[in-house]
Amino acid sequence: MMVRVRKSQESDFKKIMEIEKQSFNKNYPEFLIKHIYNSFPDGFLVAEDNKGNIVGYVIAVMEWGNGHIVSIAVDENHRKKGIGTLLLDTIEKYLYEYCNAKYIVLEVRFDNTNARKFYYKRGYVDKKLLPKYYDDGSDAILMVKKRADLNKNYPIIINMW
């Protein structure tokens, strides 16, 4: 299956929300996704199959000079086909090269070992445990990936909202 990544459009929100709901027990409300989209539309990418169907998405923003991956998910019928990797690689390239991000950060549920392994394979490291981060009281891990050419001692500033 051929997949291409493109910038998202508002008309994609319905499918993004469907994938969001099938991927996470607690999902972002549509109004919040639209708000993030309106504030940083270049951080919204979708993966589309050769028939024009959206099969995945990634949402990212810039904060304090860092890229922040807010959400990434792939339609349950298209997982384990490299789509998540393609989305992550594409948004990382954009954040590092066009936004000059020094780091990319994300939060992942502590008990989501599959997601953590996915990020470890792509160079992310655990930075900090975030106790009771999620609405249901679950812990998260803050994960960080440093831009490859960045000075070893460059400080990271993270805004935890």
C-alpha positions as a Markdown table, in Angstrom:
| # | Residue | x | y | z |
|---|---|---|---|---|
| 1 | Met | 0.0 | 0.0 | 0.0 |
| 2 | Met | 1.3 | 3.4 | -1.0 |
| 3 | Val | 1.0 | 6.1 | 1.6 |
| 4 | Arg | 1.8 | 9.8 | 1.4 |
| 5 | Val | 1.9 | 12.4 | 4.1 |
| 6 | Arg | 0.4 | 15.8 | 3.6 |
| 7 | Lys | -0.7 | 18.8 | 5.5 |
| 8 | Ser | -4.1 | 18.4 | 7.2 |
| 9 | Gln | -7.1 | 20.4 | 6.3 |
| 10 | Glu | -10.2 | 21.2 | 8.4 |
| 11 | Ser | -12.2 | 18.7 | 6.2 |
| 12 | Asp | -9.9 | 16.0 | 7.7 |
| 13 | Phe | -11.0 | 16.5 | 11.3 |
| 14 | Lys | -13.9 | 14.0 | 11.2 |
| 15 | Lys | -11.5 | 11.2 | 10.2 |
| 16 | Ile | -8.8 | 12.4 | 12.6 |
| 17 | Met | -11.4 | 12.3 | 15.4 |
| 18 | Glu | -12.4 | 8.7 | 14.4 |
| 19 | Ile | -8.8 | 7.6 | 14.6 |
| 20 | Glu | -8.3 | 9.5 | 17.9 |
| 21 | Lys | -11.3 | 7.7 | 19.4 |
| 22 | Gln | -10.3 | 4.2 | 18.3 |
| 23 | Ser | -6.7 | 4.8 | 19.5 |
| 24 | Phe | -7.1 | 6.2 | 23.0 |
| 25 | Asn | -9.4 | 5.6 | 25.9 |
| 26 | Lys | -9.4 | 9.3 | 26.7 |
| 27 | Asn | -9.2 | 11.5 | 23.7 |
| 28 | Tyr | -8.8 | 15.1 | 23.0 |
| 29 | Pro | -12.1 | 16.9 | 22.4 |
| 30 | Glu | -12.6 | 18.2 | 18.9 |
| 31 | Phe | -12.7 | 21.8 | 20.0 |
| 32 | Leu | -9.2 | 21.5 | 21.4 |
| 33 | Ile | -7.8 | 19.9 | 18.3 |
| 34 | Lys | -9.4 | 22.7 | 16.2 |
| 35 | His | -7.8 | 25.3 | 18.6 |
| 36 | Ile | -4.4 | 23.7 | 18.2 |
| 37 | Tyr | -4.9 | 23.5 | 14.4 |
| 38 | Asn | -5.8 | 27.2 | 14.3 |
| 39 | Ser | -2.7 | 28.2 | 16.3 |
| 40 | Phe | -0.2 | 25.9 | 14.4 |
| 41 | Pro | -1.7 | 24.4 | 11.3 |
| 42 | Asp | 1.7 | 23.4 | 9.9 |
| 43 | Gly | 2.0 | 20.9 | 12.8 |
| 44 | Phe | -1.0 | 18.9 | 11.5 |
| 45 | Leu | -0.1 | 16.1 | 9.1 |
| 46 | Val | -2.2 | 13.2 | 7.8 |
| 47 | Ala | -1.2 | 9.9 | 6.1 |
| 48 | Glu | -3.3 | 9.2 | 3.1 |
| 49 | Asp | -3.5 | 5.9 | 1.2 |
| 50 | Asn | -3.6 | 5.8 | -2.6 |
| 51 | Lys | -7.4 | 6.0 | -2.6 |
| 52 | Gly | -7.3 | 9.2 | -0.6 |
| 53 | Asn | -8.4 | 7.7 | 2.7 |
| 54 | Ile | -6.8 | 9.1 | 5.8 |
| 55 | Val | -5.1 | 6.3 | 7.7 |
| 56 | Gly | -3.1 | 8.2 | 10.4 |
| 57 | Tyr | -2.3 | 11.6 | 11.7 |
| 58 | Val | 0.2 | 13.5 | 13.8 |
| 59 | Ile | -0.3 | 16.8 | 15.7 |
| 60 | Ala | 2.6 | 18.9 | 16.9 |
| 61 | Val | 3.3 | 22.4 | 18.1 |
| 62 | Met | 6.3 | 24.6 | 18.9 |
| 63 | Glu | 6.8 | 25.5 | 22.6 |
| 64 | Trp | 9.8 | 27.2 | 24.1 |
| 65 | Gly | 11.9 | 26.4 | 21.1 |
| 66 | Asn | 11.0 | 22.7 | 21.2 |
| 67 | Gly | 8.8 | 20.7 | 19.1 |
| 68 | His | 6.0 | 19.0 | 21.1 |
| 69 | Ile | 4.1 | 16.0 | 19.7 |
| 70 | Val | 0.6 | 16.3 | 21.0 |
| 71 | Ser | -0.9 | 13.2 | 19.4 |
| 72 | Ile | 0.0 | 10.6 | 16.8 |
| 73 | Ala | -2.2 | 7.7 | 15.8 |
| 74 | Val | -2.8 | 5.2 | 13.0 |
| 75 | Asp | -6.1 | 3.7 | 12.0 |
| 76 | Glu | -6.4 | 0.3 | 13.7 |
| 77 | Asn | -6.7 | -1.5 | 10.3 |
| 78 | His | -3.4 | 0.0 | 9.1 |
| 79 | Arg | -1.1 | -0.4 | 12.0 |
| 80 | Lys | 2.3 | -2.2 | 11.9 |
| 81 | Lys | 2.8 | -1.0 | 8.3 |
| 82 | Gly | 5.3 | 1.8 | 8.9 |
| 83 | Ile | 2.7 | 4.6 | 8.8 |
| 84 | Gly | 3.5 | 5.9 | 12.3 |
| 85 | Thr | 7.2 | 5.9 | 11.5 |
| 86 | Leu | 6.5 | 7.9 | 8.3 |
| 87 | Leu | 4.4 | 10.4 | 10.2 |
| 88 | Leu | 6.9 | 10.8 | 13.0 |
| 89 | Asp | 9.9 | 11.1 | 10.6 |
| 90 | Thr | 8.1 | 13.7 | 8.6 |
| 91 | Ile | 7.0 | 15.9 | 11.5 |
| 92 | Glu | 10.5 | 15.6 | 13.1 |
| 93 | Lys | 12.1 | 16.8 | 9.9 |
| 94 | Tyr | 9.7 | 19.8 | 9.8 |
| 95 | Leu | 10.2 | 20.7 | 13.4 |
| 96 | Tyr | 14.0 | 20.4 | 13.3 |
| 97 | Glu | 14.7 | 21.9 | 9.8 |
| 98 | Tyr | 12.0 | 24.5 | 9.4 |
| 99 | Cys | 11.2 | 25.5 | 13.0 |
| 100 | Asn | 14.7 | 25.0 | 14.2 |
| 101 | Ala | 13.6 | 23.0 | 17.2 |
| 102 | Lys | 16.4 | 21.9 | 19.5 |
| 103 | Tyr | 14.4 | 19.1 | 21.1 |
| 104 | Ile | 11.2 | 17.2 | 20.4 |
| 105 | Val | 9.2 | 16.2 | 23.5 |
| 106 | Leu | 6.1 | 14.1 | 24.0 |
| 107 | Glu | 4.2 | 12.4 | 26.8 |
| 108 | Val | 3.2 | 8.8 | 26.8 |
| 109 | Arg | 1.3 | 6.7 | 29.3 |
| 110 | Phe | 3.7 | 4.9 | 31.6 |
| 111 | Asp | 2.0 | 1.6 | 31.0 |
| 112 | Asn | 1.9 | 1.9 | 27.2 |
| 113 | Thr | 5.0 | -0.2 | 26.5 |
| 114 | Asn | 4.3 | -0.6 | 22.8 |
| 115 | Ala | 4.4 | 3.2 | 22.3 |
| 116 | Arg | 7.4 | 3.6 | 24.5 |
| 117 | Lys | 9.3 | 0.9 | 22.5 |
| 118 | Phe | 8.3 | 2.7 | 19.3 |
| 119 | Tyr | 9.8 | 5.9 | 20.5 |
| 120 | Tyr | 12.9 | 4.3 | 22.0 |
| 121 | Lys | 13.7 | 2.8 | 18.5 |
| 122 | Arg | 13.5 | 6.3 | 17.1 |
| 123 | Gly | 15.9 | 7.9 | 19.5 |
| 124 | Tyr | 13.6 | 9.2 | 22.2 |
| 125 | Val | 14.7 | 8.8 | 25.9 |
| 126 | Asp | 12.9 | 9.0 | 29.1 |
| 127 | Lys | 13.3 | 12.4 | 30.7 |
| 128 | Lys | 10.9 | 12.5 | 33.6 |
| 129 | Leu | 8.1 | 10.6 | 35.3 |
| 130 | Leu | 4.9 | 12.7 | 35.3 |
| 131 | Pro | 2.8 | 11.4 | 38.2 |
| 132 | Lys | -1.0 | 11.5 | 37.7 |
| 133 | Tyr | -0.6 | 13.3 | 34.4 |
| 134 | Tyr | -3.7 | 12.1 | 32.8 |
| 135 | Asp | -7.3 | 12.8 | 33.8 |
| 136 | Asp | -7.8 | 9.2 | 35.0 |
| 137 | Gly | -4.8 | 9.5 | 37.4 |
| 138 | Ser | -2.4 | 7.5 | 35.2 |
| 139 | Asp | 1.2 | 8.4 | 35.1 |
| 140 | Ala | 3.1 | 9.6 | 32.0 |
| 141 | Ile | 6.7 | 9.6 | 30.9 |
| 142 | Leu | 8.1 | 12.7 | 29.3 |
| 143 | Met | 10.2 | 11.6 | 26.4 |
| 144 | Val | 12.8 | 13.7 | 24.6 |
| 145 | Lys | 14.7 | 13.5 | 21.4 |
| 146 | Lys | 17.6 | 16.0 | 20.8 |
| 147 | Arg | 18.4 | 17.3 | 17.4 |
| 148 | Ala | 21.4 | 15.4 | 16.1 |
| 149 | Asp | 23.7 | 18.4 | 15.6 |
| 150 | Leu | 23.0 | 20.0 | 18.9 |
| 151 | Asn | 25.7 | 20.8 | 21.4 |
| 152 | Lys | 25.8 | 18.1 | 24.1 |
| 153 | Asn | 25.2 | 20.6 | 26.9 |
| 154 | Tyr | 22.4 | 22.6 | 25.3 |
| 155 | Pro | 19.8 | 23.2 | 28.0 |
| 156 | Ile | 16.2 | 22.0 | 27.5 |
| 157 | Ile | 13.3 | 24.2 | 28.7 |
| 158 | Ile | 10.0 | 22.4 | 29.0 |
| 159 | Asn | 6.7 | 24.0 | 29.7 |
| 160 | Met | 4.3 | 21.5 | 31.3 |
| 161 | Trp | 1.2 | 23.7 | 30.8 |
